[in-house]
Amino acid sequence: MTATLAAVPATLRLYGEIGQEVLAEDVASSLAAAGGRPITVAIFSFGGDAGTGIAISGLLARYPGKV
């Protein structure tokens, strides 16, 4: 899985092609594991599937903690 949540401070790393290596399901799982604590999102991607990117954007917008 390339969407991973590191230890404190929490960093969500989205590395790879969106929709292929970075999946919305993995991001959702990582955000659930963060439990609402503040996170930093690090993105290194050359692009990918727009629909998956929109889904990830929605997940981040609904996350209860500070992003």
C-alpha positions in Angstrom: 0.0 0.0 0.0 1.5 3.4 -0.9 -1.0 5.4 1.1 0.5 5.1 4.6 0.2 6.9 7.9 3.5 7.5 9.7 3.9 7.8 13.5 3.7 11.2 15.3 3.5 13.7 13.8 0.9 11.9 11.5 1.8 12.2 7.9 -0.3 10.7 5.1 2.0 9.9 2.2 0.3 9.6 -1.2 3.2 8.5 -3.5 2.5 7.1 -6.9 -0.1 7.1 -9.6 -3.6 8.0 -8.3 -6.0 5.2 -9.0 -3.2 2.6 -9.5 -0.8 2.9 -6.6 -2.8 5.3 -4.5 -6.3 4.1 -3.9 -9.2 5.9 -2.2 -9.8 2.8 -0.1 -6.3 2.9 1.3 -6.6 6.6 2.1 -9.9 6.0 3.9 -8.3 3.2 6.0 -5.3 5.4 6.8 -7.6 8.3 7.8 -9.7 6.0 10.0 -6.5 4.8 11.7 -5.5 8.4 12.4 -8.6 8.8 14.6 -9.2 12.5 14.1 -5.7 13.6 15.1 -4.0 16.3 13.0 -2.3 15.0 9.8 0.0 16.4 7.2 -0.6 15.2 3.6 2.5 14.6 1.5 1.8 14.1 -2.2 4.3 12.9 -4.9 2.3 11.9 -7.9 2.6 12.6 -11.6 -1.2 12.3 -11.9 -3.7 9.5 -12.5 -7.4 8.9 -12.4 -9.4 12.1 -11.8 -12.4 10.2 -10.2 -10.1 8.6 -7.6 -8.5 12.0 -7.0 -11.9 13.6 -6.4 -12.8 10.7 -4.0 -9.6 11.3 -2.0 -10.3 15.0 -1.9 -13.7 14.3 -0.5 -12.2 12.0 2.1 -9.8 14.7 3.2 -12.5 17.4 3.3 -14.7 15.2 5.6 -11.8 14.2 7.9 -12.7 15.5 11.4 -9.1 16.4 12.3 -6.9 19.2 11.0 -5.4 18.4 7.6 
